C-alpha cells in the first residue's frame, strides 16, 4: 500500500531561524497522525508547506506516490488536502454559507449550497444553520463551519490545527466521533496538538518536532503522556507544587455583577456572584466568548459596574477605574498580550511604567522616573527568567511565552492583594507555562487572592482551590476543585447552574 | 421672501444633478472601503478628474471622451495611492491626505490654460413613456446620461457585492485579510482593483462638476465634495442605497438653499451655504447611531496594513 503523503527532508528557513530542518514523515491512508511540538517547534510551517502557503527550500513531498508541489492553497485543495485553521480563517460579518463558499473552488448556487451544508452537517453530527452570521456563533460552532467547509470537498487528507483548544469536553467528544467516522471512511487526518491525552486516545501515530527537527515518531498508545511531553520539551518537566492557603478573610466579593458587553459580538455578564478568600486560587473555566473578557474588564476596572456590585477588602470599588483599583492592590493581566496587556511597539521599560506607575511610584510631579522604571523592568526580567536582550527591547520582539512571563511577572512584583489573570498560559510552551503557574501559586502562598480565568481545564485543575464556570455570561456556584470529574466540569461549562444536577 | 418662486418639480430635477458627483465619488469609495482600504484622497482624485475631463472634452469637442479621460485620470492617480499603500505599505491616512493635496496642486497646474472656457454641452436623454408622467417626467426624464450612469452604478454595485462571488471575495478581503490570504485569495490584487475602480468613479464625479453642473473650470472647484462623499460612505454604513440617500440629501439641501438664497430668505447666506454639510452629517449620524449595527457593517480590516508575512 502506498502511503498517502510522504515528506522527505523538508527544510524551510526564515531570516534568522530555521523553522523546519530536514523533516520527514509518512501518513498512511485512513490514519490519524499526530504532529506534536511546543510553540515555535515548526508545526505551523510544516503544515503550511503541505497546504501550499509556504514553499519549502529543499526536500520533497509525495502525495499517493506522485511528486506534490502545491503552488497555492487552491492547488492543495484540488489535490484533496483540506485544512481547519486554528485562527484567521473565518469572516465574522459574513454568514455561514458565505464563509463556506469562500473556501471552495467551484461553489454551487447559494441555495443549493445551504441545502448541502445542512445535509453534510447532519450526517456528521455537527448541526449548523447556514444563514447565521459567524460573528454570532460560539467557538465550537465556528469550528464546525471550518470542518464542514473542508468536508464538502471530500478531502483525502484533513489537517487540523489545535482543534480542541476552544471546545468543552462534550464538544471534544462530538468532534472525536466525527473524526473517527472520517477515519473509518478512509480519510487521513494530520492532527496538531499539544494535548497529550487526546492524542493518546485518537491518534495511530505521532511525529514529534522540537526546534524544527523531527525528534522521533512513536505510537502514542504505547507511550505515556509524560514520556511524549519530555520528548517534546527535551527536558524533565517540573510539576507545580500546591498547598492550600485559603484563609477565612474575604478579599473580593461580587454581588449580582451585571455588565453589558462593550462589543457587538460580546457576551454581557448576568448576575455574577462570588467570593474569593485571601490565599485562595479561584479558577474560572468556560468556552471562549462566554463572558471571560467582560469579567476580566469588570474586575480590572476597564468597564465600570453598578454601585455595590464589586466589593474589594470590604470597600465598594465598582465605580473606580483601573488606576484607582491598582492603588488598592487589585491588579489584572488581560488575555491578549500584544495590544492589551502590553503595547507592542513600546519597550519593556515603558510597558513597566504603564501598569506599574501607581504601586511602584514611577512618576513624580508628572515626570517619569526612568531609572526606577528600568530597574523595575529588569527586576521582572530577572525574577521571571524572561529571555530578552534587555529592558529596552520592544514588547513585540519577545516570543509569546517570554512576553507572557513578563506581563504576569510585572503584576506579581507589584505585590497585589488580588490578581486577576485571563488565559495566563495561552500559547505558551510547557516549561514557561509551568513557571507561570508556579509563580501564581507562590503568590497565593503569600496571602494574595487569585482569580484565574482560563480555557485550559488541566491548568485550572492543577492550580485552583475552587472552580466555577462561565456560560453565556452567568457564573456557576464555585465548588472545590479537588475531585471534580470531567463530566461535572462539562455540565458546569454547558450551563448546569444548579450544581445538584452534577454533584 | 417669496417661497412660491421655488418650483418643487424643478427643485427635484436639479437635486438629481446636484447629487450625481457625490453619488459617483461615494459609491467608488464605498467599494474601496469594502475591500478594507481607506483612501482619503477622494477630493484629489475628483479634482484631477474634473480637469482631465474638462481639458479633453474641450480639445476633442466630445463630452464622452472627456468623461472617459476623467475616469482614467482619477484611476491613474488612485494607482499612485495603491502602489504606495499596498506595495510599499505606507500609512493609508497620510497617503490619502497627501493625494488630496497633490491632486489639488496638479489640477491647478494642468488647468492654467482652461480658465473661463465653456465646455461642449452634453445632450439630454428623453426617456419615452416616463417623460409623459406628470411629476416624474420632468424629474426622471430629460436628464443627461451621467445621471442614469450614476444610478445604474449604484444598482450594479449592490448586485455585485450582494450576489456575486467577486463581491463576496471583495467583502471577505475587507473583513479579514489574513483569513482571505490563508484561503488563497490575492488580497493585494483585489485591493488594487478596488482602488482603481474608486479612482475612476471619483474622476467621473469630478468631471460631472466641471462639464455639466458648473460648467466651467476653476481652481479648487470640488469645494469639499470629496470629503462629503467620504462622510456619506461612513454614515451610510457602507450600504449602496443608504449612500445614495445620503447623496440625495446633500444634493437636495444644496439646491434648496440656493433657491432660498435666490428667493431672498431672511437667513444669512453663510448659514445657508453651510447647511448642506451640516444637515447631511447630522441626519446620517442619527441614522447610524445604533453603535452595534454600524460596527457590524464596517469592514473589520478598514485601513489596516496587509503584509503576507508567512
Contacts between the chains, C-beta under 8 A, distances in Angstrom:
chain1	res1	chain2	res2	distance
A	45	B	310	7.9
A	48	B	310	6.6
A	52	B	184	7.5
A	53	B	182	6.8
A	53	B	184	8.0
A	53	B	310	6.8
A	54	B	310	6.4
A	72	B	184	5.1
A	73	B	182	7.3
A	73	B	183	6.3
A	73	B	184	3.5
A	74	B	184	4.8
A	77	B	184	7.8
A	85	B	179	7.9
A	85	B	182	6.1
A	88	B	176	7.0
A	88	B	178	4.2
A	88	B	179	4.9
A	88	B	182	5.5
A	89	B	179	4.4
A	89	B	182	5.2
A	89	B	183	6.5
A	90	B	176	7.3
A	90	B	179	6.2
A	91	B	171	7.6
A	91	B	172	5.3
A	91	B	175	4.3
A	91	B	176	5.1
A	91	B	179	6.2
A	91	B	180	7.9
A	92	B	175	7.0
A	92	B	176	7.4
A	92	B	300	6.7
A	93	B	171	7.7
A	93	B	175	5.2
A	93	B	296	6.1
A	93	B	297	7.3
A	93	B	299	7.8
A	93	B	300	6.6
A	94	B	168	7.5
A	94	B	171	6.7
A	94	B	172	6.7
A	94	B	175	6.4
A	98	B	168	5.8
A	98	B	172	7.9
A	101	B	165	7.3
A	101	B	168	6.5
A	102	B	168	6.4
A	102	B	169	7.0
A	102	B	172	5.3
A	102	B	180	7.5
A	102	B	183	5.9
A	102	B	185	7.7
A	103	B	183	5.5
A	107	B	165	7.3
A	135	B	296	7.3
A	263	B	295	7.8
A	264	B	291	7.7
A	264	B	292	4.1
A	264	B	293	8.0
A	264	B	295	4.9
A	264	B	296	5.6
